[in-house]
């Protein structure tokens, strides 16, 4: 079952091979140390997921953080670096803001400076792209990504994660990625569920069309309420309220009205940016989106 899923994931990603990990955290924590080390440098967006940050630190390579989606600063940092190897790593869709990395520009910089490109498609896999391959596929740069990482527990609704790329990359990770070598394999049942989900992604593109239509509806509604969601590119919406208590109170009030929306607070997000994190699926309806927007407006009315 694991082999069948890995072969299907490689086909889905358009790569030579793929390798399963027990979770997205294990994948991101284990891949960077297998690729780079001392005398090397990793260039990481400041808003990358915590699992990416931990993997960068475990690698013992120099960690160079660039401002969020700032291609100009990344270009300067790459040009100044004298590292033996250079690895640029970025989320495709950022999990707390829903915005997209400028992958075309980043891929161009990697080509120019001889850097490897590692893209975490956790929040775009199965949602973006003509085949559901993610943001890199949607932008036409999938063949310029060296390390394609994705999770099975988001759009695919199972559990686990994977990395896809050249066969030599996967062969290296099989022997060098400690979070693969020294842990157990994903449960066969979860792997079977992911395999079935991949078949649905391929056979039912209307699900992607549906969730993106709902995304546009929610985006327009939140903008009308005064929230800055202009950069949102996937079904994740930051309803930034600032104060921690206000976010928690709003989450509880919405739950009382039938909407389960989590409050996100420091240290997950910077102090002063506590928020509600709203996420959609293809299973939601237009009426549910509209009812949520009405409920949100009602909950926030006394303090806005």
C-alpha positions in Angstrom: 0.0 0.0 0.0 2.8 2.4 0.8 4.5 1.7 -2.5 1.3 2.2 -4.4 0.7 5.5 -2.7 4.3 6.7 -3.4 4.0 5.8 -7.0 0.7 7.6 -7.3 2.1 10.7 -5.5 5.0 10.8 -7.9 2.6 10.7 -10.9 0.4 13.4 -9.2 3.5 15.6 -8.7 5.0 14.9 -12.1 8.3 13.7 -10.6 10.4 10.6 -10.7 9.7 9.4 -7.2 8.0 10.2 -3.9 8.6 9.2 -0.3 6.1 9.0 2.6 6.6 10.5 6.0 4.5 10.1 9.1 3.4 13.7 9.2 4.1 17.1 7.7 6.2 18.1 10.8 8.4 15.0 10.3 8.9 15.7 6.7 9.9 19.4 7.2 12.0 18.6 10.2 13.9 15.8 8.4 14.5 17.0 4.9 16.7 20.1 5.4 19.3 18.2 7.6 19.6 15.6 4.9 20.3 18.2 2.2 22.5 20.8 3.8 24.8 21.2 6.9 27.7 23.2 8.1 29.2 25.5 5.5 25.8 25.7 3.8 23.0 28.3 4.0 19.2 28.1 4.1 17.1 31.1 3.0 13.7 30.9 4.7 10.7 33.2 4.6 10.1 34.7 8.1 6.5 33.4 8.1 7.4 29.8 7.2 5.7 27.1 9.2 7.3 26.2 12.6 8.2 22.7 11.3 10.3 24.3 8.5 12.1 26.5 11.0 12.9 23.5 13.2 14.2 21.5 10.2 16.4 24.4 9.2 17.8 24.7 12.8 18.4 20.9 13.0 20.5 21.1 9.7 23.2 23.2 11.4 23.4 25.3 8.2 23.4 29.1 8.5 19.7 30.2 8.7 19.1 33.4 6.7 15.6 34.7 7.1 14.2 37.1 4.5 11.2 39.4 4.9 7.8 37.9 4.0 7.6 37.3 0.3 10.3 40.0 -0.3 12.0 38.9 -3.5 14.3 41.9 -3.6 15.8 41.1 -0.1 16.1 37.4 -1.0 18.0 38.4 -4.2 20.4 40.5 -2.1 21.0 37.8 0.4 21.6 35.1 -2.2 24.0 37.4 -4.1 26.1 38.1 -0.9 26.2 34.4 0.3 29.4 32.4 -0.1 27.9 29.2 1.2 28.9 25.9 -0.3 25.3 25.0 -0.9 22.2 27.2 -0.9 18.7 26.1 -0.2 15.7 28.4 -0.5 12.6 27.1 1.4 9.1 28.6 1.4 5.5 27.7 2.1 3.5 27.9 -1.1 0.4 29.2 0.8 1.1 30.6 4.2 -1.0 28.8 6.8 -2.0 31.8 9.0 -2.5 34.4 6.2 -3.7 32.5 3.2 -1.4 34.4 0.9 0.9 32.9 -1.8 4.7 32.9 -2.2 6.0 34.6 -5.4 7.2 31.2 -6.7 8.0 32.4 -10.2 10.3 35.1 -9.0 11.9 32.8 -6.3 12.5 30.1 -8.9 14.2 32.6 -11.1 16.5 33.6 -8.3 17.3 30.0 -7.5 18.3 29.4 -11.1 20.5 32.5 -11.1 22.3 31.8 -7.9 22.5 28.0 -8.1 20.3 27.4 -5.2 18.0 24.4 -4.5 14.2 25.3 -4.2 12.1 23.6 -1.5 8.4 24.3 -1.6 5.9 23.2 1.1 2.5 22.8 -0.7 0.6 21.7 2.4 -2.2 24.3 2.0 -2.3 24.2 -1.8 -2.0 20.5 -2.6 -5.3 19.3 -4.1 -6.7 22.8 -4.3 -4.7 24.9 -6.7 -3.4 24.0 -10.2 -5.2 22.4 -13.2 -4.6 18.9 -11.7 -4.6 19.9 -8.0 -0.8 19.8 -7.8 -0.5 23.0 -5.9 0.7 26.5 -6.3 3.9 25.6 -8.3 1.7 23.8 -10.8 -0.7 26.7 -11.0 2.1 29.1 -11.7 3.8 26.8 -14.2 7.0 26.4 -12.3 6.6 22.8 -10.9 9.5 21.6 -13.0 11.8 24.1 -11.3 11.1 23.0 -7.8 13.7 20.6 -6.5 11.9 19.5 -3.3 8.1 19.3 -3.5 6.7 18.6 0.0 3.0 18.1 0.6 0.7 16.7 3.3 -2.0 14.1 3.1 -4.0 15.5 6.1 -5.3 18.7 4.5 -7.2 18.6 1.2 -6.6 14.8 0.9 -8.3 14.2 4.2 -6.0 11.4 5.4 -2.8 11.5 7.4 0.9 11.7 6.7 3.0 13.7 4.3 5.3 13.2 1.3 8.2 14.6 -0.6 8.4 14.3 -4.4 11.4 14.9 -6.7 14.1 13.3 -8.6 14.9 9.6 -7.8 18.3 10.6 -6.4 16.6 13.0 -4.0 14.3 10.2 -2.7 17.2 7.7 -2.5 19.2 10.2 -0.4 16.3 10.8 2.0 15.7 7.1 2.5 19.2 6.8 4.0 19.7 10.3 5.4 16.4 11.7 6.7 16.3 10.7 10.4 12.6 11.5 10.7 12.0 8.8 8.0 14.6 6.3 9.1 13.9 6.3 12.9 10.2 6.2 13.0 7.3 4.0 12.0 5.6 4.1 8.6 2.1 5.7 8.2 -0.7 3.4 8.9 -1.7 1.3 5.9 -5.3 2.4 6.3 -4.4 6.1 6.2 -2.3 5.4 3.1 -5.2 3.6 1.4 -7.4 6.6 2.2 -4.9 9.0 0.7 -4.6 6.9 -2.4 -8.4 7.0 -2.8 -8.4 10.8 -2.3 -5.8 11.2 -5.0 -8.1 9.4 -7.4 -10.9 11.8 -6.4 -8.6 14.8 -7.0 -7.9 13.5 -10.5 -11.5 12.5 -11.4 -13.5 15.3 -9.8 -11.9 18.7 -10.6 -15.3 20.3 -9.8 -14.4 20.1 -6.2 -11.5 22.5 -6.7 -13.7 24.8 -8.8 -16.3 24.7 -6.0 -14.0 25.5 -3.1 -12.4 28.4 -5.1 -15.8 29.8 -5.8 -16.6 29.7 -2.1 -13.2 31.3 -1.5 -14.1 34.3 -3.7 -17.5 34.6 -1.9 -15.9 34.6 1.5 -13.1 37.0 0.4 -15.6 39.5 -0.9 -17.7 39.3 2.2 -14.8 39.8 4.6 -13.6 42.7 2.6 -17.0 44.3 2.9 -16.7 43.9 6.7 -13.4 45.8 6.5 -10.8 43.0 6.8 -7.7 43.1 4.7 -7.9 39.8 2.7 -6.6 41.2 -0.6 -3.6 38.8 -0.7 -5.6 35.7 0.1 -5.1 33.0 -2.6 -6.5 29.9 -1.0 -9.4 28.9 1.3 -7.7 30.3 4.4 -8.7 33.7 5.8 -7.1 35.7 8.6 -9.7 37.7 10.5 -7.2 39.8 12.4 -8.6 41.2 15.6 -5.4 42.1 17.4 -6.2 41.5 21.1 -6.0 37.9 22.3 -9.1 38.1 24.5 -11.1 39.6 21.7 -10.2 36.7 19.4 -11.0 34.1 22.0 -14.3 35.7 22.8 -15.3 36.0 19.2 -14.4 32.3 18.6 -16.7 31.3 21.5 -19.5 33.5 20.4 -19.3 32.1 16.8 -19.3 28.6 18.2 -22.5 29.4 20.1 -24.0 30.4 16.8 -22.9 27.1 15.1 -19.6 28.1 13.5 -16.4 26.4 14.6 -13.6 28.9 14.0 -10.4 28.7 16.0 -8.8 31.7 17.7 -5.0 31.9 16.9 -2.8 33.7 19.4 0.9 34.2 20.1 3.3 32.4 19.8 1.6 31.0 16.7 1.2 34.6 15.3 3.1 37.8 16.3 1.8 39.6 19.4 -0.9 42.1 18.5 -2.1 40.1 15.5 -4.4 37.5 17.2 -7.0 36.4 14.8 -9.8 34.0 13.8 -8.5 31.5 11.2 -11.4 30.8 8.8 -11.1 27.8 6.5 -13.4 26.4 3.8 -14.0 23.1 2.1 -15.8 22.1 -1.0 -18.5 20.7 1.2 -19.6 24.1 2.5 -22.5 25.9 0.9 -23.1 29.5 -0.2 -25.7 29.8 2.5 -23.2 28.7 5.2 -20.7 31.3 4.0 -23.3 34.1 4.0 -24.6 33.0 7.5 -21.1 33.0 8.8 -20.5 36.5 7.5 -23.7 37.7 9.2 -22.8 36.0 12.4 -19.3 37.5 12.4 -20.7 41.0 11.8 -23.1 40.5 14.7 -20.4 39.2 17.0 -18.0 42.0 16.3 -20.6 44.8 16.1 -20.3 46.0 19.7 -16.5 46.4 19.5 -15.9 47.6 16.0 
